[in-house]
Amino acid sequence: MKLSKEIKTGLLALIAIALIIFGYNFLKGENILEKTRTFYAVYDDVEGLSSSSPVTINGLQVGNVSKIEFLNREAKLVVSFNVKNNFEFSKSSVAKIYGGDLIGGKSIAIEPNFNNQKPAVSGDTLTSEVEGGLFELVNDKLTPLQFKVENAVTGIDSLVASLNFVLDIDSKQSIKSSIAEFETTLKSFNQTTKKINGLLDENESKFGTTMNNLEHASANFAGISDSLAALEIQPMFIELKQNLQNLNSVTSKLEKGEGSLGKLLDDDGLYDNLEASAKQMEELLQDMKLNPKRYVHFSIFGKKNKAYSQPEDDK
C-alpha cells in the first residue's frame, strides 16, 4: 500500500511535535518515558527556587521541580516536584530548600524520616522548611561585627575628642619640650659612649696586661689550692679537737674550784692572803735595796742595827 504525500507529511509533523515535546522536557530535566512520583510542599518564600531545580536525597539527585504557583490569596507558594527514584520515605519527611551560593541556585533536599509511618505516595504534601543561604549566614556573622566596629569607631572618636580637649596649646608645647630634652639626652649619651670607646682604645694594651696578671694570679691560686688539698688536714683537725677538749676540761675545773688555781679563783680569802704576801715581799725587796747593810754585814766588834722604817713610797 502506497502512502500519499499528505499522510507522509502528517506523520512527519507528529514525529516532529513528539521530538519537540520530548526535547523540551529533557531540557527541563524530565524524562516522559520514565515513571515518576509527584509530591508537593507549601512555602512562604521559595528563596529564588525555580522550575527544573534539582531535588536530592542525601546529595543524590532524584528529580526536579516541575511547577511553582501561588496557593491562595495569602501569597503562599506551592511547589510541585517529581521524584524518579523508588527510594521510599515517610509522609512526615521534610522538603528543605537549601543552597543559593554565588554560583549555583536553590535546590530541594528531601530529608527522609524513618519513624514507622506510612510511606509517602505520589500526590502527598511533605513538610516544608527553608535553610538559610550563604548571604543569610554572612549577614548573621557580619551584623554583630558591624555593631562592634561601630562601637569601636565611636570610642575612638570620643578618645580623639578627649585628647584634643586635654592637649591644649601649653600641653602640646610641654610635650615638644620634653621630646627636645630627650633628644639632647640621647646626644649626650652618644658623646659619652664615644669617649668611653676612646678610653678603651687608648688603654687596650693596659687592659691586656691586666688580664695577663689576672691569669697568672689565677694560676698561682690554683697551685695554692692544690697544695692545700695535698696536705693531711684530717690529723690536724683531730689534734685541734683534742686541744679544745683539754681546754674545756681545764676551764670546767677552774669554774668548779678544783686544783690550786681553781681554789685561788674561787676562794677570796686565799686570794687576799696571796696578795698581802706579794705586797710584803715587794716591801722587803725595796727595803733591801734601800738598806742593804741591814741584811748583809760583817762586824768584828758588833754594831747596833738601825730600826726598820717604812719606805717613803708606802707612806
C-alpha positions in Angstrom: 0.0 0.0 0.0 1.4 3.2 -1.1 1.1 6.2 1.3 0.1 9.5 -0.1 2.1 12.6 0.3 -0.4 14.1 2.7 -0.2 11.1 5.1 3.6 11.2 5.0 3.6 14.9 5.8 1.2 14.3 8.7 3.4 11.5 10.1 6.5 13.7 9.9 4.6 16.5 11.6 3.6 14.2 14.5 7.1 12.9 14.9 8.5 16.4 14.9 5.9 17.5 17.6 6.8 14.5 19.7 10.5 15.2 19.4 9.9 18.8 20.3 7.9 17.8 23.4 10.5 15.2 24.4 13.4 17.6 23.9 11.6 20.4 25.9 11.0 18.0 28.8 14.6 16.7 28.5 16.0 20.2 28.7 13.8 20.7 31.8 15.4 17.5 33.3 12.3 15.4 32.9 12.0 12.1 31.1 8.5 11.5 30.0 9.3 7.8 29.4 10.4 7.3 33.0 7.9 6.6 35.8 7.9 9.4 38.4 6.1 10.3 41.6 4.8 13.8 42.2 5.0 15.5 45.6 4.0 18.9 46.9 5.3 21.4 49.6 4.0 24.7 50.6 6.4 27.7 51.4 6.0 31.3 52.4 9.1 32.2 50.4 10.9 29.9 47.9 14.2 32.0 48.2 14.7 32.0 44.4 13.8 28.4 43.7 12.8 27.9 40.0 11.3 25.2 37.8 13.7 22.4 36.9 15.7 23.0 40.1 17.2 19.7 41.3 15.6 17.5 44.0 18.1 15.4 46.1 18.1 12.8 48.7 21.3 12.6 50.7 23.1 14.6 48.0 21.9 12.3 45.1 19.7 14.0 42.5 16.4 12.0 42.3 14.2 14.5 40.5 13.3 18.1 39.5 11.0 20.9 40.4 8.1 20.9 37.9 6.0 23.8 38.9 5.8 26.7 41.3 2.5 28.6 41.7 0.6 30.6 44.3 -1.7 28.6 46.5 -4.2 31.3 47.7 -4.6 35.0 48.4 -2.1 34.8 51.3 0.7 34.6 48.7 1.8 31.1 49.9 3.6 29.2 47.2 3.0 25.5 46.4 6.0 23.7 44.8 5.4 20.6 42.7 8.4 18.3 42.2 8.9 14.9 40.7 10.9 12.1 42.2 12.1 9.4 39.9 13.8 7.1 42.4 11.9 4.2 44.0 13.5 5.0 47.4 10.8 5.1 49.9 10.4 7.7 52.7 7.5 8.5 55.1 5.0 11.3 54.6 6.5 13.1 57.6 9.8 13.7 55.7 10.9 17.2 55.2 11.4 19.0 51.8 14.0 21.6 52.6 15.1 24.4 50.3 18.8 24.9 50.5 21.8 26.3 48.6 21.9 29.7 46.9 25.6 30.2 46.8 27.5 32.6 44.5 27.4 30.1 41.6 24.6 27.6 42.0 20.9 28.2 42.6 18.4 26.9 45.1 17.6 23.2 45.4 15.2 20.9 47.4 16.6 18.3 49.7 14.3 15.6 50.9 15.3 14.6 54.5 13.8 11.1 54.9 12.1 10.4 58.2 12.0 6.7 59.2 9.6 6.6 62.1 7.5 3.6 61.1 4.8 5.8 59.5 3.2 5.0 56.2 5.4 5.6 53.2 4.7 8.7 51.1 2.9 8.1 47.8 2.5 10.2 44.7 0.4 13.3 45.4 1.3 13.7 49.1 2.3 17.0 50.6 5.5 17.0 52.6 6.6 19.2 55.5 8.4 22.3 54.1 11.5 24.1 55.5 13.9 26.7 54.3 17.6 26.7 55.1 19.5 29.9 55.4 21.7 30.5 52.4 25.2 31.9 52.1 24.1 35.5 52.2 22.0 34.9 55.3 24.9 33.2 57.1 27.2 36.0 56.1 24.7 38.6 57.2 24.3 36.8 60.6 28.0 36.9 61.1 28.5 40.5 59.9 25.7 42.0 61.9 27.4 41.6 65.3 30.7 42.6 63.8 29.1 45.7 62.4 27.9 46.7 65.8 31.4 46.1 67.3 33.0 48.2 64.6 30.5 51.0 65.1 31.1 50.9 68.9 34.9 50.9 68.3 34.7 53.9 65.9 32.5 55.8 68.4 35.1 55.1 71.2 37.9 56.3 69.0 36.1 59.5 68.2 35.5 60.1 71.9 39.1 59.4 72.7 40.3 61.8 70.0 37.9 64.4 71.2 39.2 64.0 74.8 42.8 64.2 73.7 42.1 67.4 71.8 40.4 68.8 74.8 43.2 67.9 77.2 46.1 68.7 74.9 45.8 72.5 74.7 48.5 74.8 73.4 50.5 74.7 76.7 50.4 70.9 76.9 51.5 70.5 73.3 54.4 72.9 73.9 55.4 70.9 77.0 55.4 67.7 75.0 57.5 69.3 72.3 59.9 70.5 75.0 60.1 67.0 76.6 60.9 65.5 73.2 63.6 68.1 72.6 65.1 67.3 76.0 65.0 63.6 75.3 66.9 64.2 72.0 69.5 66.2 73.9 69.9 63.4 76.4 70.4 60.9 73.6 73.1 63.1 72.0 74.9 63.4 75.4 74.7 59.7 75.8 76.2 59.2 72.3 79.1 61.5 73.2 79.7 59.7 76.4 79.7 56.4 74.6 82.3 57.7 72.1 84.5 58.9 75.0 84.4 55.5 76.6 85.2 53.8 73.4 88.2 56.2 73.0 89.4 55.4 76.5 89.1 51.7 75.8 91.1 52.0 72.6 93.8 54.1 74.3 94.2 51.7 77.2 93.8 48.5 75.3 97.4 47.4 76.0 97.0 48.1 79.7 93.8 46.0 79.8 95.8 43.2 78.1 98.5 43.4 80.7 95.9 43.4 83.5 94.2 40.3 82.0 97.6 38.5 81.9 98.2 39.4 85.5 94.8 38.0 86.4 95.6 34.8 84.6 98.9 34.4 86.5 97.1 35.2 89.8 94.5 32.6 89.0 97.2 30.0 88.2 99.0 30.8 91.5 95.8 30.4 93.4 95.1 27.1 91.7 98.6 25.9 92.8 97.9 27.0 96.4 94.6 25.2 96.3 96.3 22.0 95.1 98.9 22.3 97.8 96.3 22.7 100.5 94.4 19.8 99.1 97.5 17.7 99.2 98.1 18.4 103.0 96.8 15.9 105.5 94.2 18.1 107.1 92.3 15.4 108.9 95.0 14.7 111.6 95.4 18.4 112.2 91.6 18.7 112.8 91.8 15.7 115.2 94.6 17.2 117.2 92.9 20.6 117.3 89.7 18.9 118.6 91.7 17.2 121.4 93.3 20.5 122.4 89.9 22.2 122.5 88.6 19.3 124.7 91.5 19.7 127.1 91.0 23.4 127.3 87.3 22.9 128.0 88.2 20.4 130.8 90.6 22.9 132.4 88.1 25.7 132.2 85.4 23.4 133.8 87.8 22.6 136.7 88.6 26.3 137.2 84.9 27.1 137.3 84.3 24.3 139.9 87.2 25.5 142.1 89.2 22.3 141.6 93.1 22.5 141.9 95.2 25.2 143.3 94.4 27.7 140.5 90.7 26.9 140.9 90.8 27.4 144.6 92.7 30.7 144.1 89.9 31.9 141.7 87.1 30.6 143.9 88.4 31.4 147.5 88.6 35.2 148.1 90.5 34.8 151.4 93.3 32.8 149.7 93.5 35.4 147.0 93.7 38.2 149.7 96.5 36.4 151.6 98.4 35.8 148.4 98.0 39.5 147.5 99.2 40.5 151.0 102.2 38.2 150.8 103.1 39.6 147.5 102.9 43.1 148.9 105.1 42.2 151.9 107.6 40.6 149.5 107.7 43.7 147.5 108.3 45.8 150.6 111.1 43.5 151.7 112.8 43.8 148.4 112.5 47.5 148.4 114.0 47.8 151.9 116.9 45.5 150.9 117.6 47.9 148.0 117.5 50.9 150.4 119.3 49.4 153.4 121.5 46.6 152.1 123.8 46.8 155.2 120.9 45.9 157.4 120.7 42.4 155.8 124.3 41.8 154.7 127.2 43.0 157.0 130.2 41.8 158.9 131.3 43.3 162.2 134.1 42.2 164.4 133.2 44.4 167.3 129.5 44.3 166.8 127.2 47.2 165.8 123.7 48.0 166.7 121.2 47.7 163.8 119.0 50.5 162.7 115.3 50.2 163.4 113.2 49.3 160.5 111.4 52.2 158.8 108.7 52.0 156.2 109.8 53.1 152.7 108.9 56.5 151.5 106.8 55.1 148.7 104.5 53.3 151.1 103.9 56.3 153.4 
